[in-house]
């Protein structure tokens, strides 16, 4: 017979799901206000976040990370490029490839958006303590679908290690 984990009670799982909903709502509230002021939504924020994390990323990699359709991503990128937030360059090896990076304006906007999230995360980490932060990270990683976990692991790698 399998082991019984008391922390896996229906009540704890329900509380965890509820906590995740409320935490996410708080985590996205300030960025949403800033995004709306600029006429953007969460899809624009996610694109900016991952482009900034890997300048020169190609559209195919961004599609894999975001898990959206090409059509949906193209709509988002078209707006960000026309607004001067993202720059698209032709690939050096493959001329069909489009390499993406944030402009100075894009970096400034992303910093403004991210500041509140980082402040909230820092405050929560300080309150919870190092062990809880490590446990939280493990929980989040365990919740990822396998294909998204692969993208996440690639993003975590130090580019200097290669």
NORTAMO-V341331 format. One record per residue. N is the residue number from 1. RES is the residue in three letters. PHI is phi in whole degrees, 0 to 359 (* if undefined). Layout:
n/res/phi
N/RES/PHI
N/RES/PHI
This chain:
n/res/phi
1/UNK/*
2/UNK/291
3/UNK/291
4/UNK/255
5/UNK/254
6/UNK/297
7/UNK/287
8/UNK/265
9/UNK/296
10/UNK/304
11/UNK/295
12/UNK/294
13/UNK/294
14/UNK/298
15/UNK/297
16/UNK/296
17/UNK/296
18/UNK/296
19/UNK/299
20/UNK/296
21/UNK/300
22/UNK/290
23/UNK/297
24/UNK/296
25/UNK/299
26/UNK/292
27/UNK/295
28/UNK/259
29/UNK/298
30/UNK/295
31/UNK/302
32/UNK/301
33/UNK/298
34/UNK/293
35/UNK/300
36/UNK/299
37/UNK/303
38/UNK/262
39/UNK/80
40/UNK/246
41/UNK/231
42/UNK/298
43/UNK/297
44/UNK/294
45/UNK/298
46/UNK/299
47/UNK/299
48/UNK/300
49/UNK/301
50/UNK/284
51/UNK/295
52/UNK/295
53/UNK/290
54/UNK/219
55/UNK/304
56/UNK/90
57/UNK/298
58/UNK/270
59/UNK/299
60/UNK/299
61/UNK/295
62/UNK/297
63/UNK/301
64/UNK/296
65/UNK/294
66/UNK/282
67/UNK/65
68/UNK/244
69/UNK/283
70/UNK/299
71/UNK/299
72/UNK/296
73/UNK/295
74/UNK/299
75/UNK/299
76/UNK/296
77/UNK/295
78/UNK/303
79/UNK/293
80/UNK/296
81/UNK/288
82/UNK/294
83/UNK/275
84/UNK/77
85/UNK/267
86/UNK/238
87/UNK/247
88/UNK/245
89/UNK/241
90/UNK/286
91/UNK/297
92/UNK/280
93/UNK/272
94/UNK/234
95/UNK/293
96/UNK/280
97/UNK/283
98/UNK/246
99/UNK/259
100/UNK/247
101/UNK/207
102/UNK/282
103/UNK/279
104/UNK/300
105/UNK/296
106/UNK/295
107/UNK/296
108/UNK/295
109/UNK/296
110/UNK/297
111/UNK/299
112/UNK/297
113/UNK/294
114/UNK/285
115/UNK/306
116/UNK/292
117/UNK/292
118/UNK/294
119/UNK/297
120/UNK/296
121/UNK/295
122/UNK/299
123/UNK/299
124/UNK/295
125/UNK/297
126/UNK/297
127/UNK/290
128/UNK/281
129/UNK/93
130/UNK/301
131/UNK/298
132/UNK/293
133/UNK/296
134/UNK/298
135/UNK/295
136/UNK/300
137/UNK/300
138/UNK/297
139/UNK/297
140/UNK/299
141/UNK/295
142/UNK/290
143/UNK/278
144/UNK/287
145/UNK/294
146/UNK/305
147/UNK/292
148/UNK/288
149/UNK/297
150/UNK/295
151/UNK/299
152/UNK/297
153/UNK/298
154/UNK/297
155/UNK/292
156/UNK/287
157/UNK/294
158/UNK/282
159/UNK/299
160/UNK/285
161/UNK/284
162/UNK/271
